[in-house]
Amino acid sequence: MKSLKKKRRVQIIVAAAVALALAAVLIGYGFRDGINLYRAPSQMAENPPEVGEVFRLGGLVETGTLTRGASETVTFKVTDGGASIPVRFTGVLPDLFAEGQGMIGTGSMQGDTFVATQILAKHDEKYMPREVIDSLKEQGVYEDPNS
């Protein structure tokens, strides 16, 4: 009798372990394209991304660098005070996108230029993405709008 109970207990533990492993694999498979790492321009200068890696780049749009092309293509530079990265984006920019304002773009590097597929801009004069604030504080160029 005792060996039957022990055998049943081992079968249940093995089945639970297999189910847990399967769940972990399915979760990883589901997130494979949904996880984008955030990088600041200074971090990219120190540790360049892999070729074809999709990530998020954030910082301030450098004043005097915004150039609108003949089509919907826009080029500008993003800075965190320590480094600048040229950005190219084709599409419609958010209404609040402007020079000197915070932004986060999703895309990948093509040569020395970050090619963005999506651009997010701050939504009012007090908001800035947390990642952008952190990278600007690291460079010592963040000014608190509340003070």
NORWO-V954289 format. One record per residue. RES is the residue in one small letter. OMEGA is omega as a letter, one per 30 degrees, with the letter a starting at -180 (999 if undefined). NEAR is the number of other ideal C-beta (glycine too) atoms within 12 Angstrom. Layout:
BEGIN
{{RES & OMEGA & NEAR} {RES & OMEGA & NEAR}}
END
This chain:
BEGIN
{{m & a & 7} {k & a & 8} {s & l & 9} {l & l & 10} {k & a & 11} {k & l & 12} {k & l & 13} {r & l & 14} {r & l & 14} {v & l & 14} {q & l & 14} {i & l & 14} {i & l & 14} {v & l & 14} {a & l & 14} {a & l & 14} {a & l & 14} {v & l & 14} {a & l & 14} {l & l & 14} {a & l & 14} {l & l & 14} {a & l & 14} {a & l & 14} {v & l & 14} {l & l & 13} {i & l & 14} {g & l & 14} {y & l & 13} {g & a & 12} {f & a & 12} {r & l & 12} {d & a & 10} {g & a & 12} {i & l & 16} {n & l & 25} {l & l & 21} {y & l & 27} {r & l & 36} {a & l & 39} {p & l & 39} {s & l & 28} {q & l & 26} {m & l & 34} {a & a & 22} {e & a & 14} {n & a & 15} {p & l & 20} {p & l & 26} {e & l & 13} {v & l & 10} {g & a & 11} {e & l & 21} {v & a & 27} {f & l & 31} {r & l & 33} {l & a & 51} {g & l & 42} {g & l & 46} {l & l & 41} {v & a & 41} {e & a & 28} {t & l & 15} {g & a & 12} {t & a & 23} {l & a & 26} {t & l & 18} {r & a & 18} {g & l & 14} {a & l & 8} {s & l & 12} {e & a & 14} {t & a & 19} {v & l & 30} {t & l & 25} {f & l & 37} {k & l & 30} {v & a & 46} {t & l & 35} {d & a & 39} {g & a & 23} {g & a & 23} {a & l & 29} {s & l & 28} {i & l & 41} {p & a & 29} {v & l & 43} {r & a & 33} {f & l & 35} {t & a & 21} {g & a & 20} {v & l & 15} {l & l & 27} {p & a & 22} {d & a & 12} {l & l & 20} {f & a & 30} {a & l & 22} {e & l & 23} {g & a & 25} {q & l & 34} {g & l & 42} {m & l & 44} {i & l & 38} {g & l & 44} {t & a & 28} {g & a & 32} {s & l & 28} {m & l & 26} {q & a & 19} {g & l & 12} {d & a & 18} {t & l & 23} {f & l & 40} {v & a & 28} {a & l & 38} {t & l & 21} {q & l & 26} {i & l & 36} {l & l & 29} {a & l & 32} {k & a & 28} {h & l & 16} {d & a & 12} {e & a & 14} {k & a & 13} {y & l & 19} {m & a & 33} {p & a & 25} {r & a & 16} {e & l & 27} {v & l & 36} {i & a & 27} {d & a & 21} {s & l & 36} {l & l & 28} {k & l & 20} {e & a & 21} {q & l & 24} {g & a & 12} {v & a & 24} {y & l & 23} {e & a & 16} {d & a & 11} {p & a & 14} {n & a & 9} {s & 999 & 6}}
END
